[in-house]
């Protein structure tokens, strides 16, 4: 066994790369939808061993890049599925989606591993420094080039509520660092390592603190309900993405959502709020006289219909479009509108269109017109309802997007269209991100998804009701009560970054002590 471990640590060339890639890929079962979190406790120590035997920060970075490449290729394979909705236009991009993007994303953990090695070098110092650097790497991946913080290590705990609650204190990024510290610890027992006892005590203390906090935070039963009671209906129309923009199918798609919205409640209590998914409305309000009154009829005199739609305006520069959520009063007037602010590059706009468009790369974007960005996280104060902060589509993967600069909301609403990704791992992973936002903020989250997974989520990130993939239906849910503001909701990015800096400092201190 010792010989095998030393062999792994001392691997070079393509053998080293192969072991790293395989270990990274085999870590994916720890993530949703599989949630076999012990897998990471096997595969992450392989990365630590490879870094421990690297001999230089450059070789450490390369090992981190290969491990992360395997992790992202296996975990994000579903991106390529979206391209096959329109294969004639986008099939040629499959190599870029399935290999190119993971290769870019892997740069961030590779840089983190290089930093961790440079500060910690070996043993316990290395483990501490890697854990702290991993937080910085995930944070950077969530911000650089518009960001893509999909599948943080913290996501492996989404079905283990007692652990996941730590996100309320240090956020998902901070929980990822704690996960790295604990899951990477076995590497110190597989190879002689200085400071093993210190690392063991520290990892055990972190594990006990995390589980203890989570167990104390969780109620014995269901979360308390909001007062006064608020019944919300989530509508899942299950519109095939290949037909979504068909002019011939528009009327049928609209009628399907109307019928689901008008369905009698099982317990006889009509909803006060009806939520349609992202861009579920196949028409624009401005160009459709009387449409507002039809949508307003879905709720009673004290209700609101939250309708995902494309909003279009014309000005001197031409047409502008937004991916929006309209709040419609019973009389058909618009009580408020939220415009998506964190747009998907190439999906909702073409970066540097003036340059890329001239060389024919405008075909990379789904639409001919770029969507405009909204003003940022901005809650809606609607008549008779507690303040709500919308998150449209992948805005839910960004921790900062759930922090309302205008005042703390009482709940979050996430509307999305995950039909692009079929029944792949993409939609469950997207749902896990939304659940982490609920925990971080201590707020309930209502999620309406075109083809699933729609869900009513309590402020502890637990799914109370859900509609699976590929079905049409409704969820009628009573809004859970919000919890008091969490540390993460108050401190924001400082909550994970300060502990990360402490871990980096400990790694450096242990390295110097063992020198």
C-alpha positions in Angstrom: 0.0 0.0 0.0 2.8 2.4 0.9 4.5 1.7 -2.3 1.3 2.4 -4.3 0.8 5.7 -2.5 4.4 6.8 -3.1 4.0 5.7 -6.8 0.9 7.9 -7.2 2.6 10.9 -5.5 5.7 10.5 -7.7 3.9 10.0 -11.0 5.1 12.1 -13.9 4.0 13.0 -17.5 0.9 11.4 -19.0 0.5 8.9 -16.2 0.2 11.7 -13.7 -2.3 13.5 -15.9 -4.4 10.4 -16.4 -4.6 9.6 -12.7 -5.6 13.3 -12.0 -8.3 13.3 -14.7 -9.8 10.1 -13.6 -9.9 11.1 -10.0 -11.5 14.4 -10.9 -14.1 12.7 -13.1 -14.9 10.1 -10.3 -15.6 12.9 -7.9 -18.7 13.9 -9.8 -21.0 11.2 -8.2 -20.6 13.2 -5.0 -22.6 16.0 -6.7 -26.4 16.2 -7.6 -28.2 14.3 -8.8 -26.2 11.3 -7.3 -25.3 12.9 -4.0 -22.8 10.1 -3.1 -20.7 12.5 -1.1 -18.2 9.8 0.2 -16.9 9.7 -3.4 -15.1 13.0 -2.8 -13.4 11.6 0.3 -11.7 9.1 -2.1 -10.9 11.3 -5.1 -9.9 14.6 -3.4 -7.0 12.9 -1.4 -5.6 11.8 -4.8 -5.3 15.4 -5.7 -3.7 16.3 -2.4 -1.2 13.4 -2.9 -0.3 14.5 -6.4 0.2 18.1 -5.2 2.2 16.9 -2.1 4.6 15.2 -4.4 4.7 17.9 -7.1 8.1 19.4 -6.2 7.1 22.8 -7.7 4.2 25.1 -7.8 4.0 24.7 -11.6 3.7 20.9 -11.4 1.1 21.4 -8.6 -0.9 23.7 -10.8 -0.8 21.2 -13.7 -2.1 18.5 -11.4 -4.9 20.7 -10.2 -5.8 21.6 -13.8 -6.0 18.0 -14.9 -8.0 17.0 -11.8 -10.4 19.9 -12.4 -10.6 19.2 -16.1 -11.9 15.7 -15.4 -14.3 17.1 -12.7 -15.8 19.7 -15.1 -15.9 17.5 -18.2 -17.9 14.9 -16.3 -20.0 17.3 -14.2 -20.9 19.8 -17.0 -21.5 17.4 -19.9 -25.0 18.7 -20.1 -23.9 22.0 -21.7 -23.4 20.2 -24.9 -27.0 18.9 -24.7 -28.2 22.4 -25.0 -26.5 22.8 -28.3 -28.3 19.8 -29.8 -31.6 21.6 -29.5 -30.6 23.3 -32.7 -27.8 21.0 -34.1 -27.7 22.7 -37.5 -26.5 25.9 -36.0 -24.6 24.8 -32.9 -23.4 21.2 -33.3 -20.0 22.4 -34.4 -19.5 24.0 -31.0 -19.7 20.7 -29.1 -15.9 20.3 -28.7 -15.8 23.8 -27.2 -18.7 23.2 -24.9 -17.6 19.7 -23.7 -13.8 20.3 -23.6 -13.0 24.0 -24.1 -15.2 25.4 -21.4 -14.1 22.8 -18.8 -10.5 23.6 -19.7 -11.1 27.3 -19.0 -13.0 26.6 -15.8 -10.1 24.4 -14.6 -7.7 27.3 -14.7 -9.3 28.7 -11.4 -8.7 25.6 -9.2 -5.3 25.1 -10.9 -4.3 28.6 -9.8 -5.7 27.9 -6.3 -3.7 24.7 -6.1 -0.6 26.6 -7.1 -1.2 29.1 -4.4 -1.8 26.5 -1.8 1.4 24.6 -2.7 3.4 27.8 -2.7 2.3 28.7 0.8 1.9 25.2 2.5 4.3 23.0 0.6 3.7 19.7 2.4 1.6 17.9 5.0 -0.8 19.8 7.2 0.5 23.2 6.0 -0.4 22.1 2.4 -3.9 20.9 3.4 -4.7 24.1 5.2 -3.4 26.3 2.4 -5.2 24.2 -0.3 -8.5 24.5 1.6 -8.1 28.3 1.9 -7.0 28.7 -1.7 -9.9 26.6 -2.9 -12.3 29.1 -1.5 -10.5 31.9 -3.4 -10.5 29.8 -6.6 -14.3 29.2 -6.4 -14.8 32.9 -5.6 -12.8 33.9 -8.6 -14.6 31.4 -10.9 -17.8 33.1 -9.7 -16.7 36.6 -10.7 -14.1 36.6 -13.5 -15.4 37.0 -17.1 -19.0 37.4 -15.7 -18.5 34.3 -13.5 -19.7 30.7 -13.5 -19.8 29.3 -10.0 -21.6 26.1 -10.9 -21.1 23.0 -8.8 -19.1 24.3 -5.8 -17.8 21.5 -3.6 -20.5 22.6 -1.1 -23.2 21.2 -3.4 -22.3 17.7 -2.3 -24.1 18.4 1.0 -27.4 19.6 -0.4 -29.1 16.3 0.7 -27.4 16.4 4.1 -29.1 19.4 5.7 -27.2 19.3 9.0 -24.0 20.0 7.0 -25.5 22.3 4.4 -26.7 24.8 7.1 -23.1 26.1 7.4 -23.7 28.0 4.2 -25.8 30.4 6.3 -22.6 31.4 8.1 -19.8 31.2 5.5 -21.7 30.8 2.3 -21.3 28.1 -0.3 -17.7 29.1 -1.0 -16.8 28.8 2.7 -18.5 25.5 3.0 -16.4 24.3 0.0 -13.3 25.2 1.9 -14.4 23.3 5.0 -15.3 20.4 2.7 -11.8 20.4 1.2 -10.1 20.5 4.6 -12.1 17.4 5.9 -12.3 15.4 2.6 -8.6 16.0 1.9 -7.4 14.8 5.3 -7.1 11.1 4.4 -4.1 12.0 2.2 -2.1 12.8 5.3 -2.6 9.3 6.5 -1.6 7.7 3.2 1.8 9.2 3.2 4.2 10.5 5.9 3.2 14.1 6.5 4.4 16.7 9.0 1.6 18.2 11.2 -0.8 15.3 10.8 -2.1 15.5 14.3 -2.7 19.2 14.0 -4.6 18.7 10.8 -6.7 15.9 12.2 -7.7 18.0 15.3 -8.5 21.0 13.1 -10.6 18.9 10.6 -12.4 17.1 13.4 -13.2 20.4 15.0 -14.5 21.9 11.8 -16.7 18.8 11.1 -18.1 18.8 14.7 -18.8 22.5 14.5 -20.5 22.3 11.1 -22.7 19.3 12.0 -23.4 20.7 15.5 -24.5 24.1 14.1 -26.6 22.5 11.4 -28.3 20.1 13.8 -29.1 23.0 16.2 -30.4 25.2 13.5 -32.8 22.7 11.9 -36.3 22.4 13.4 -37.6 19.0 14.3 -40.4 19.3 11.8 -41.5 21.5 8.9 -40.5 25.1 8.8 -43.0 27.7 10.3 -45.4 29.3 7.9 -45.4 33.0 7.0 -48.0 35.1 8.8 -50.4 36.1 7.3 -50.6 33.0 5.2 -49.6 33.3 1.6 -50.6 30.6 -0.9 -48.5 30.4 -4.0 -49.0 28.4 -7.2 -46.0 27.4 -9.2 -46.9 26.5 -12.8 -44.8 24.0 -14.8 -45.9 24.0 -18.4 -43.4 21.5 -19.8 -42.9 23.1 -23.2 -40.4 21.3 -25.4 -37.5 23.7 -26.2 -37.6 22.7 -29.9 -41.2 24.0 -30.1 -41.0 26.9 -27.6 -40.5 29.6 -30.3 -42.8 28.1 -32.9 -45.4 30.7 -34.0 -47.9 27.9 -34.7 -47.6 26.6 -31.2 -47.9 29.9 -29.3 -51.6 29.7 -28.7 -51.4 26.2 -27.4 -48.5 27.0 -25.0 -50.4 30.0 -23.7 -53.6 28.0 -23.2 -51.7 25.3 -21.4 -50.3 27.7 -18.8 -53.7 29.3 -18.4 -55.4 26.0 -17.7 -52.8 25.0 -15.2 -53.1 28.4 -13.5 -56.9 28.1 -13.3 -57.0 24.5 -12.0 -59.0 24.2 -8.8 -56.9 23.8 -5.7 -57.0 20.3 -4.1 -57.9 21.8 -0.8 -60.2 24.5 -2.1 -57.9 27.4 -1.2 -57.1 29.5 -4.3 -53.6 30.9 -4.6 -52.9 34.6 -4.1 -49.8 34.4 -6.2 -49.4 32.5 -9.5 -45.9 32.1 -10.9 -45.0 31.3 -14.5 -41.5 30.2 -15.5 -38.9 32.2 -17.3 -40.2 33.5 -20.7 -43.3 31.3 -20.4 -45.5 34.1 -21.9 -45.2 33.6 -25.7 -46.3 37.2 -26.3 -45.2 40.6 -25.2 -47.4 42.7 -23.0 -46.7 45.9 -24.9 -47.8 44.5 -28.2 -50.8 42.5 -27.0 -53.7 44.8 -25.9 -55.9 43.1 -23.3 -53.3 40.5 -22.4 -52.7 42.0 -19.0 -56.4 41.7 -18.1 -56.4 38.0 -19.1 -53.3 37.3 -16.9 -54.7 39.4 -14.0 -57.8 37.2 -14.0 -55.7 34.3 -12.8 -55.7 35.8 -9.2 -58.3 37.2 -6.9 -58.7 40.9 -5.9 -55.7 40.8 -3.5 -53.4 38.6 -5.7 -50.5 39.0 -8.1 -49.5 37.0 -11.2 -45.7 36.8 -11.6 -45.2 36.1 -15.3 -41.9 35.3 -17.0 -41.7 37.1 -20.4 -39.5 38.9 -22.8 -40.0 42.7 -22.6 -39.3 44.8 -25.7 -39.1 48.5 -26.0 -38.2 50.7 -29.0 -36.1 53.8 -28.8 -33.9 55.9 -31.1 -31.3 53.2 -31.2 -33.8 50.5 -32.2 -35.3 47.7 -30.3 -34.1 46.7 -26.8 -35.1 43.4 -25.1 -35.1 42.2 -21.5 -35.6 38.8 -19.9 -38.2 39.9 -17.3 -40.6 38.9 -14.6 -43.8 41.0 -14.7 -46.0 41.4 -11.6 -49.6 41.7 -12.9 -52.5 43.1 -10.7 -56.0 41.6 -11.0 -57.0 44.6 -13.1 -54.3 43.8 -15.7 -51.9 46.6 -14.8 -48.3 46.0 -14.1 -47.4 46.4 -10.4 -43.7 46.0 -11.0 -41.1 44.4 -13.3 -37.8 42.7 -12.6 -35.3 42.6 -15.4 -32.6 39.9 -15.4 -29.2 41.5 -14.7 -26.8 38.6 -14.9 -27.1 37.5 -18.5 -25.7 34.3 -20.1 -22.8 35.1 -22.4 -23.5 33.8 -25.9 -27.0 32.6 -24.8 -28.5 36.1 -24.1 -25.9 38.4 -25.6 -22.8 38.2 -27.7 -19.8 39.7 -25.8 -17.9 42.2 -28.0 -20.6 42.0 -30.6 -19.1 44.8 -32.6 -15.9 42.8 -33.1 -17.1 39.2 -33.1 -20.1 40.0 -35.3 -17.9 41.4 -38.0 -16.0 38.1 -38.3 -19.2 36.0 -38.5 -19.3 34.9 -34.8 -22.7 36.5 -34.3 -24.0 33.0 -35.0 -22.7 32.0 -31.6 -25.6 33.9 -29.9 -29.0 32.4 -29.8 -30.8 35.6 -30.8 -30.1 38.3 -33.3 -30.6 41.0 -30.7 -28.7 41.1 -27.4 -30.7 41.2 -24.2 -30.2 44.3 -22.1 -29.2 43.9 -18.5 -31.3 45.0 -15.6 -30.1 47.2 -12.7 -29.1 44.4 -10.4 -30.5 42.5 -7.4 -33.7 44.5 -6.8 -36.7 43.3 -4.8 -40.3 44.0 -5.6 -42.7 45.6 -3.2 -46.1 44.4 -4.4 -49.5 45.4 -3.1 -50.5 43.2 -0.2 -47.5 40.9 -0.5 -44.2 40.7 1.5 -41.2 42.0 -0.4 -39.8 39.4 -2.9 -36.5 39.2 -4.7 -36.6 37.5 -8.2 -33.8 35.4 -9.6 -34.1 34.6 -13.3 -32.5 31.3 -14.5 -28.9 31.0 -13.7 -28.8 34.1 -11.5 -29.6 31.5 -8.8 -26.0 30.1 -9.0 -24.5 33.5 -7.8 -24.6 34.0 -4.1 -24.5 37.8 -4.5 -27.5 37.8 -6.7 -29.7 36.8 -3.7 -28.7 39.8 -1.7 -31.2 42.6 -2.2 -29.6 46.1 -2.0 -32.9 47.7 -1.4 -33.8 45.9 1.8 -34.2 42.3 2.9 -37.0 40.5 1.2 -39.3 38.0 2.9 -38.8 35.4 0.1 -37.0 34.6 -3.1 -38.7 33.5 -6.4 -36.6 31.7 -9.1 -38.1 31.4 -12.6 -36.1 29.3 -15.1 -36.3 27.4 -18.3 -34.0 24.3 -18.0 -35.7 22.6 -21.1 -32.4 23.1 -22.9 -30.8 20.4 -20.8 -33.4 17.7 -21.0 -33.2 15.1 -18.3 -29.5 15.5 -17.7 -27.7 16.4 -14.5 -28.0 20.0 -15.3 -31.5 20.7 -13.8 -30.8 18.9 -10.5 -27.5 20.8 -10.2 -29.3 24.1 -10.9 -31.9 23.2 -8.2 -29.1 22.5 -5.7 -27.7 26.0 -6.4 -31.1 27.6 -5.6 -31.4 25.6 -2.4 -28.0 26.9 -1.3 -29.2 30.5 -1.9 -32.2 29.8 0.4 -29.8 28.5 3.2 -27.4 31.4 2.7 -30.1 34.0 3.1 -32.4 32.2 5.5 -35.3 32.8 3.1 -37.9 30.5 1.5 -37.5 30.1 -2.3 -40.3 29.4 -4.7 -39.1 27.9 -8.0 -41.1 27.7 -11.3 -39.2 25.8 -14.0 -40.6 25.2 -17.5 -39.8 21.5 -17.7 -38.7 21.0 -14.1 -37.6 20.9 -11.4 -40.2 23.3 -9.9 -40.0 23.3 -6.1 -41.2 24.9 -2.9 -38.1 25.3 -0.7 -38.0 26.3 2.9 -35.3 28.6 4.4 -33.2 25.6 5.4 -32.9 24.6 1.7 -35.2 21.6 2.1 -37.6 20.8 -0.7 -41.1 20.7 0.6 -42.8 20.0 -2.7 -41.4 19.4 -6.2 -42.4 18.5 -9.8 -40.0 16.3 -11.6 -38.5 16.7 -15.1 -40.7 16.3 -18.1 -44.2 16.7 -16.6 -46.8 19.5 -16.7 -48.4 20.4 -13.4 -48.7 22.8 -10.5 -47.5 23.1 -6.9 -49.7 24.9 -4.4 -47.6 25.9 -1.4 -48.0 28.0 1.7 -45.0 30.3 1.9 -42.6 29.4 4.8 -41.6 32.2 7.2 -38.2 33.9 6.7 -35.6 33.3 9.3 -33.6 36.2 11.0 -30.8 37.6 8.8 -27.9 35.1 8.5 -24.3 36.0 8.9 -23.7 35.5 5.2 -26.6 37.8 4.3 -25.1 40.5 6.4 -21.4 40.0 5.6 -21.6 38.9 2.0 -18.3 37.9 0.4 -16.4 38.6 3.6 -18.0 35.6 5.3 -16.1 33.0 3.2 -13.0 35.1 2.4 -11.9 35.9 5.9 -11.8 32.2 7.0 -10.0 31.4 3.7 -7.3 33.9 4.6 -7.0 32.4 8.0 -6.5 28.9 6.5 -3.8 30.3 4.1 -2.1 31.9 7.1 -2.2 28.7 9.0 -0.7 26.8 6.1 2.1 29.2 5.8 2.8 29.1 9.6 2.9 25.3 9.6 5.2 25.3 6.7 7.6 27.6 8.4 7.4 25.6 11.7 8.2 22.3 9.9 11.1 23.8 7.9 
